[in-house]
Amino acid sequence: MSLFEGYERRIDQINEVCKQYGLASIEDAKKVCDEKGINPYQIVEDLQPIAFENAKWAYTLGAAIAIKKGCTKAADAAKAIGEGLQAFCVPGSVADHRKVGLGHGNLGAMLLSEDAGCFAFLAGHESFAAAEGAIGIAKTANKVRKNPLRVILNGLGKDAAQIISRINGFTYVVTDYDFKTGKLNIVEEIKYGSDPERAKVKCYGADSVQEGVAIMEHEDVDISITGNSTNPTRFQHPVAGCYKKACIEKGKKYFSVASGGGTGRTLHPDNMAAGPASYGMTDTMGRMHGDAQFAGSSSVPAHVDMMGLIGAGNNPMVGMTVAVAVAVQEAMNK
């Protein structure tokens, strides 16, 4: 039985990368991690239990590369992890063309640097993967940062936001947007659960794009990642695009990541062929506002794998990258 999904399509490229870093094989990468007391395989599984085996091995390779490069800082380790993820991209796939593996590594590095103050999962709250990614960041990123990274979820629907908050132990922020004045009013903050790290994650539900943008401005978001789950044309992509315009006008740096796209999804029935030139509506909107564009679903491992990366949702992958990078820093500085 193959070690992981898509083994035959990926292994030649993986072996080439292993050779660059003095690793005899992908199995050898695990030995390097074991010697340092790091278990990327388990970290990935803990963050998204339905992740594919190839995701667990990709992070194992990435961590081994970071160790081999002597990365003592989590931000540097995240970039090295991106090299491992890129090695797992199927040659010629959408993920390969977009260099999504390297993109995830670079995003993780940004979140671990002191330049980013607030990171937003900009998604429909029916996406539990956004919560999984938020949990991964909340529990690990601030172990290595001097100034804590604020993490928020911002999505369509107040009821959904409250449900996600209750299930995951986040803080639900009740807002009321005044369309006449354009002012966002914070009505109440409700903390759920007893885990202080999870409680630091603020979860907002918006009734409109205008309110969503106002929430981004209220939290002074520096980096965000969209989801492509429900209503992508009604909320997350418009919010990111409108907020980007406002940031440009103010001279503020804002890095927008467009998660998803690559197959046309369900919004362009006449344009469903898989491939880098397949412009579905979510794909098109992501290209319009995104500084980086990932490939495949924000939450569904199978769809990301179909795009040629690995079997893990893009949002939980953000948490995985940060968590594994922090584990590398801690191990390297013992």
Beta strands, then each sheet from edge to edge (+ up, - down):
strand 1: 118-122
strand 2: 150-156
strand 3: 171-178
strand 4: 183-191
strand 5: 202-206
strand 6: 223-226
strand 7: 255-258
strand 8: 292-293
sheet 1: 4+ 3- 5- 2- 1- 6- 7- 8-
end
